[in-house]
């Protein structure tokens, strides 16, 4: 099993061939982001023409990536080698200001010697 937690994050409840040997609780990463005045203006211009509003798409992706990395750091701090049940959540605090949270259950996984091997 790799020591890089990034490879061991799933929205599922486990990994085939591995068992949870210890649950370490919920881990999360939270970021609060807003668009700049320039970003809001650029987004407004893109809205006129329709389609993907790349200014907002990029902001959303950056926010999720930051929250995810913070969750990974939290998992490492509590001694996890994996995160299961990972999810994202977002809440708008006020117009243009959004909290993005990545969360899941930190666990310690070990290879399951009783698992059926895929052929």
KEFIVO-321895 format. One record per residue: residue number from 1; x negated, z negated, y of N, C-alpha, C in turn. Coordinates in Angstrom, 1 decimal. Example, Ala and Ser with C-alpha at 12.3 -4.5 7.8 and 13.67 -1.06 7.14 Angstrom:
2
- seq | nxx | nzz | nyy | caxx | cazz | cayy | cxx | czz | cyy
- 1 | -13.2 | -7.8 | -5.7 | -12.3 | -7.8 | -4.5 | -13.2 | -7.8 | -3.3
- 2 | -12.8 | -7.1 | -2.2 | -13.7 | -7.1 | -1.1 | -12.9 | -7.9 | 0.0
***
This chain:
119
- seq | nxx | nzz | nyy | caxx | cazz | cayy | cxx | czz | cyy
- 1 | -0.9 | 0.0 | -1.2 | 0.0 | 0.0 | 0.0 | -0.9 | 0.0 | 1.2
- 2 | -0.6 | 0.9 | 2.1 | -1.4 | 1.0 | 3.4 | -1.1 | -0.2 | 4.3
- 3 | -2.2 | -0.6 | 5.0 | -2.0 | -1.7 | 5.9 | -1.4 | -1.3 | 7.2
- 4 | -1.2 | 0.0 | 7.4 | -0.5 | 0.5 | 8.7 | 1.0 | 0.3 | 8.5
- 5 | 1.6 | -0.6 | 9.3 | 3.0 | -0.8 | 9.2 | 3.8 | 0.4 | 9.6
- 6 | 3.3 | 1.3 | 10.4 | 4.1 | 2.5 | 10.8 | 4.6 | 3.3 | 9.6
- 7 | 3.8 | 3.3 | 8.5 | 4.1 | 4.0 | 7.3 | 5.2 | 3.3 | 6.5
- 8 | 5.5 | 2.1 | 6.9 | 6.3 | 1.2 | 6.1 | 7.5 | 0.7 | 6.9
- 9 | 8.1 | 1.6 | 7.6 | 9.3 | 1.2 | 8.4 | 10.5 | 2.1 | 7.9
- 10 | 11.6 | 1.5 | 7.6 | 12.7 | 2.3 | 7.1 | 14.0 | 1.8 | 7.6
- 11 | 15.0 | 2.6 | 7.7 | 16.4 | 2.2 | 8.0 | 17.1 | 1.7 | 6.8
- 12 | 16.5 | 1.9 | 5.6 | 17.1 | 1.5 | 4.4 | 16.7 | 0.0 | 4.1
- 13 | 17.1 | -0.4 | 2.9 | 16.9 | -1.8 | 2.6 | 15.7 | -2.1 | 1.7
- 14 | 14.8 | -1.1 | 1.6 | 13.6 | -1.3 | 0.7 | 13.0 | 0.1 | 0.5
- 15 | 11.9 | 0.0 | -0.3 | 11.1 | 1.2 | -0.7 | 11.1 | 1.3 | -2.2
- 16 | 11.3 | 2.5 | -2.7 | 11.3 | 2.7 | -4.2 | 9.9 | 2.3 | -4.7
- 17 | 9.9 | 1.6 | -5.8 | 8.7 | 1.1 | -6.4 | 8.1 | -0.1 | -5.8
- 18 | 8.7 | -0.7 | -4.8 | 8.2 | -1.9 | -4.2 | 9.4 | -3.0 | -4.1
- 19 | 9.0 | -4.2 | -4.1 | 10.0 | -5.3 | -4.0 | 9.6 | -6.2 | -2.8
- 20 | 10.6 | -6.7 | -2.2 | 10.4 | -7.7 | -1.1 | 10.0 | -9.0 | -1.7
- 21 | 8.8 | -9.5 | -1.4 | 8.4 | -10.8 | -2.0 | 8.6 | -11.9 | -1.0
- 22 | 8.8 | -11.5 | 0.3 | 9.0 | -12.6 | 1.3 | 9.7 | -11.9 | 2.5
- 23 | 10.8 | -12.5 | 3.0 | 11.4 | -12.1 | 4.2 | 10.9 | -12.9 | 5.4
- 24 | 10.6 | -12.3 | 6.5 | 10.0 | -13.0 | 7.6 | 10.9 | -13.1 | 8.8
- 25 | 12.1 | -12.6 | 8.7 | 13.0 | -12.6 | 9.8 | 13.1 | -11.4 | 10.6
- 26 | 13.9 | -11.5 | 11.6 | 14.1 | -10.3 | 12.5 | 12.9 | -10.1 | 13.5
- 27 | 12.5 | -8.9 | 13.6 | 11.5 | -8.6 | 14.6 | 12.1 | -7.5 | 15.6
- 28 | 11.6 | -7.6 | 16.8 | 12.2 | -6.6 | 17.8 | 11.2 | -6.3 | 18.8
- 29 | 11.4 | -5.1 | 19.5 | 10.7 | -4.7 | 20.6 | 11.7 | -4.3 | 21.7
- 30 | 11.5 | -4.7 | 22.9 | 12.5 | -4.5 | 23.9 | 11.7 | -3.9 | 25.1
- 31 | 12.3 | -2.9 | 25.7 | 11.8 | -2.3 | 27.0 | 13.0 | -2.0 | 27.9
- 32 | 12.8 | -2.2 | 29.2 | 13.9 | -1.9 | 30.2 | 13.3 | -0.8 | 31.1
- 33 | 14.0 | 0.3 | 31.2 | 13.5 | 1.5 | 31.9 | 14.6 | 1.9 | 32.9
- 34 | 14.1 | 2.6 | 33.9 | 15.0 | 3.3 | 34.9 | 14.3 | 4.6 | 35.3
- 35 | 15.1 | 5.5 | 35.8 | 14.6 | 6.7 | 36.3 | 14.1 | 6.5 | 37.7
- 36 | 13.1 | 7.3 | 38.0 | 12.6 | 7.2 | 39.4 | 13.5 | 8.0 | 40.3
- 37 | 13.3 | 7.9 | 41.6 | 14.1 | 8.8 | 42.5 | 13.9 | 10.2 | 42.2
- 38 | 12.6 | 10.6 | 42.0 | 12.2 | 12.0 | 41.7 | 12.9 | 12.4 | 40.4
- 39 | 12.8 | 11.5 | 39.3 | 13.4 | 11.8 | 38.0 | 14.9 | 12.0 | 38.1
- 40 | 15.6 | 11.1 | 38.9 | 17.0 | 11.3 | 39.1 | 17.4 | 12.6 | 39.8
- 41 | 16.6 | 13.0 | 40.8 | 16.8 | 14.2 | 41.5 | 16.6 | 15.4 | 40.5
- 42 | 15.5 | 15.4 | 39.8 | 15.3 | 16.5 | 38.8 | 16.4 | 16.5 | 37.8
- 43 | 16.8 | 15.4 | 37.3 | 17.9 | 15.4 | 36.3 | 19.2 | 15.9 | 36.9
- 44 | 19.5 | 15.6 | 38.2 | 20.7 | 16.2 | 38.8 | 20.6 | 17.7 | 38.9
- 45 | 19.4 | 18.2 | 39.2 | 19.3 | 19.6 | 39.3 | 19.5 | 20.3 | 38.0
- 46 | 18.9 | 19.7 | 36.9 | 19.1 | 20.2 | 35.6 | 20.6 | 20.1 | 35.1
- 47 | 21.3 | 19.1 | 35.6 | 22.7 | 19.0 | 35.2 | 23.5 | 20.2 | 35.7
- 48 | 23.1 | 20.8 | 36.9 | 23.8 | 21.9 | 37.5 | 23.8 | 23.1 | 36.5
- 49 | 22.7 | 23.3 | 35.9 | 22.5 | 24.4 | 35.0 | 23.0 | 24.2 | 33.5
- 50 | 23.2 | 22.9 | 33.2 | 23.7 | 22.6 | 31.9 | 22.5 | 22.6 | 30.8
- 51 | 22.9 | 22.3 | 29.6 | 21.9 | 22.3 | 28.5 | 21.2 | 20.9 | 28.5
- 52 | 20.1 | 21.0 | 27.8 | 19.2 | 19.7 | 27.6 | 18.7 | 19.3 | 29.0
- 53 | 18.8 | 18.1 | 29.3 | 18.3 | 17.5 | 30.5 | 17.0 | 16.9 | 30.1
- 54 | 15.9 | 17.6 | 30.2 | 14.6 | 17.2 | 29.6 | 14.1 | 15.9 | 30.3
- 55 | 14.4 | 15.7 | 31.6 | 13.9 | 14.5 | 32.3 | 14.4 | 13.3 | 31.6
- 56 | 15.7 | 13.3 | 31.3 | 16.3 | 12.2 | 30.6 | 16.0 | 12.1 | 29.1
- 57 | 15.8 | 13.2 | 28.5 | 15.4 | 13.2 | 27.1 | 14.0 | 12.6 | 27.0
- 58 | 13.1 | 13.0 | 27.8 | 11.7 | 12.4 | 27.8 | 11.8 | 10.9 | 28.1
- 59 | 12.6 | 10.5 | 29.0 | 12.7 | 9.0 | 29.3 | 13.2 | 8.3 | 28.1
- 60 | 14.2 | 8.8 | 27.5 | 14.8 | 8.2 | 26.3 | 13.8 | 8.1 | 25.2
- 61 | 13.1 | 9.2 | 24.9 | 12.0 | 9.2 | 23.9 | 10.9 | 8.2 | 24.2
- 62 | 10.5 | 8.2 | 25.4 | 9.4 | 7.2 | 25.8 | 9.9 | 5.8 | 25.6
- 63 | 11.2 | 5.5 | 26.0 | 11.7 | 4.2 | 25.9 | 11.8 | 3.8 | 24.4
- 64 | 12.3 | 4.7 | 23.5 | 12.4 | 4.3 | 22.1 | 11.0 | 4.1 | 21.5
- 65 | 10.0 | 5.0 | 21.9 | 8.7 | 4.8 | 21.4 | 8.0 | 3.5 | 21.8
- 66 | 8.2 | 3.1 | 23.0 | 7.7 | 1.8 | 23.5 | 8.3 | 0.7 | 22.7
- 67 | 9.7 | 0.7 | 22.6 | 10.4 | -0.4 | 21.9 | 9.9 | -0.4 | 20.4
- 68 | 9.7 | 0.7 | 19.8 | 9.3 | 0.8 | 18.4 | 7.9 | 0.2 | 18.3
- 69 | 7.0 | 0.5 | 19.1 | 5.6 | 0.0 | 19.1 | 5.6 | -1.5 | 19.3
- 70 | 6.4 | -2.0 | 20.2 | 6.5 | -3.4 | 20.4 | 7.1 | -4.1 | 19.1
- 71 | 8.0 | -3.5 | 18.5 | 8.6 | -4.1 | 17.2 | 7.5 | -4.1 | 16.1
- 72 | 6.7 | -3.1 | 16.0 | 5.6 | -3.0 | 15.1 | 4.6 | -4.1 | 15.4
- 73 | 4.3 | -4.3 | 16.6 | 3.3 | -5.4 | 17.0 | 3.9 | -6.8 | 16.6
- 74 | 5.2 | -7.0 | 16.9 | 5.9 | -8.2 | 16.5 | 5.8 | -8.4 | 15.0
- 75 | 6.0 | -7.4 | 14.2 | 6.0 | -7.5 | 12.8 | 4.6 | -7.9 | 12.3
- 76 | 3.6 | -7.3 | 12.9 | 2.2 | -7.6 | 12.5 | 1.9 | -9.1 | 12.9
- 77 | 2.4 | -9.6 | 14.0 | 2.1 | -10.9 | 14.4 | 2.7 | -12.0 | 13.4
- 78 | 3.8 | -11.6 | 12.8 | 4.4 | -12.6 | 11.9 | 3.9 | -12.4 | 10.4
- 79 | 3.0 | -11.4 | 10.2 | 2.4 | -11.2 | 8.9 | 3.1 | -10.3 | 8.0
- 80 | 3.9 | -9.4 | 8.5 | 4.7 | -8.4 | 7.7 | 3.8 | -7.2 | 7.4
- 81 | 4.1 | -6.6 | 6.3 | 3.4 | -5.3 | 6.0 | 4.5 | -4.2 | 6.0
- 82 | 5.7 | -4.5 | 6.3 | 6.8 | -3.5 | 6.3 | 8.0 | -4.1 | 7.2
- 83 | 8.8 | -3.1 | 7.6 | 10.1 | -3.5 | 8.3 | 11.2 | -2.7 | 7.7
- 84 | 12.2 | -3.4 | 7.2 | 13.4 | -2.7 | 6.6 | 14.6 | -2.9 | 7.5
- 85 | 15.6 | -2.0 | 7.3 | 16.8 | -2.1 | 8.1 | 16.6 | -1.9 | 9.6
- 86 | 15.6 | -1.0 | 9.9 | 15.3 | -0.8 | 11.3 | 16.4 | 0.0 | 12.0
- 87 | 16.7 | -0.4 | 13.3 | 17.7 | 0.2 | 14.1 | 17.2 | 0.2 | 15.6
- 88 | 17.9 | 1.1 | 16.4 | 17.8 | 1.1 | 17.8 | 19.1 | 0.7 | 18.4
- 89 | 19.0 | 0.1 | 19.6 | 20.2 | -0.3 | 20.4 | 19.8 | -0.1 | 21.8
- 90 | 20.8 | 0.3 | 22.6 | 20.6 | 0.4 | 24.1 | 21.8 | -0.1 | 24.8
- 91 | 21.5 | -0.7 | 26.0 | 22.5 | -1.3 | 26.8 | 22.1 | -1.0 | 28.3
- 92 | 23.1 | -0.5 | 29.0 | 22.9 | -0.2 | 30.4 | 23.2 | -1.4 | 31.2
- 93 | 22.2 | -1.9 | 31.9 | 22.4 | -3.1 | 32.8 | 23.1 | -2.7 | 34.1
- 94 | 22.7 | -1.7 | 34.7 | 23.3 | -1.2 | 35.9 | 23.0 | 0.3 | 35.9
- 95 | 23.7 | 1.1 | 36.7 | 23.5 | 2.5 | 36.7 | 22.0 | 2.9 | 36.8
- 96 | 21.5 | 3.6 | 35.8 | 20.1 | 4.0 | 35.8 | 19.1 | 3.1 | 35.3
- 97 | 19.6 | 1.9 | 34.8 | 18.7 | 0.9 | 34.3 | 19.2 | 0.5 | 32.9
- 98 | 18.3 | 0.8 | 31.9 | 18.8 | 0.7 | 30.5 | 17.7 | -0.1 | 29.7
- 99 | 18.2 | -1.0 | 28.9 | 17.4 | -1.7 | 27.9 | 17.5 | -1.0 | 26.6
- 100 | 16.3 | -0.8 | 26.0 | 16.3 | -0.2 | 24.7 | 15.6 | -1.1 | 23.7
- 101 | 16.2 | -1.4 | 22.6 | 15.6 | -2.4 | 21.6 | 15.5 | -1.7 | 20.3
- 102 | 14.4 | -1.9 | 19.7 | 14.1 | -1.5 | 18.3 | 14.1 | -2.8 | 17.5
- 103 | 14.8 | -2.9 | 16.4 | 14.7 | -4.2 | 15.6 | 14.9 | -3.9 | 14.1
- 104 | 14.5 | -4.8 | 13.3 | 14.6 | -4.8 | 11.9 | 14.2 | -6.1 | 11.3
- 105 | 14.1 | -6.1 | 10.0 | 13.7 | -7.3 | 9.2 | 12.3 | -7.1 | 8.8
- 106 | 11.4 | -8.0 | 9.2 | 10.0 | -8.0 | 8.8 | 9.9 | -8.6 | 7.4
- 107 | 9.2 | -7.9 | 6.5 | 9.1 | -8.4 | 5.1 | 7.6 | -8.2 | 4.6
- 108 | 7.3 | -8.8 | 3.5 | 6.1 | -8.6 | 2.8 | 6.5 | -7.9 | 1.5
- 109 | 6.0 | -6.7 | 1.3 | 6.3 | -5.9 | 0.1 | 5.1 | -6.0 | -0.9
- 110 | 5.4 | -5.8 | -2.1 | 4.4 | -5.7 | -3.2 | 4.9 | -4.7 | -4.2
- 111 | 4.0 | -4.0 | -4.8 | 4.4 | -3.0 | -5.9 | 5.2 | -3.7 | -6.9
- 112 | 6.2 | -3.1 | -7.4 | 7.1 | -3.6 | -8.4 | 6.7 | -3.1 | -9.8
- 113 | 6.1 | -3.9 | -10.6 | 5.6 | -3.4 | -11.9 | 6.7 | -3.0 | -12.8
- 114 | 7.9 | -3.4 | -12.6 | 9.1 | -3.0 | -13.4 | 9.8 | -1.8 | -12.9
- 115 | 9.4 | -1.2 | -11.8 | 10.0 | 0.0 | -11.2 | 9.8 | 1.2 | -12.1
- 116 | 10.8 | 2.0 | -12.2 | 10.7 | 3.3 | -13.0 | 9.9 | 4.2 | -12.2
- 117 | 8.9 | 4.8 | -12.8 | 8.0 | 5.8 | -12.1 | 8.7 | 7.2 | -12.2
- 118 | 8.7 | 7.8 | -11.0 | 9.3 | 9.2 | -11.0 | 8.3 | 10.2 | -11.6
- 119 | 8.9 | 11.1 | -12.4 | 8.0 | 12.1 | -13.1 | 8.3 | 13.4 | -12.5
***
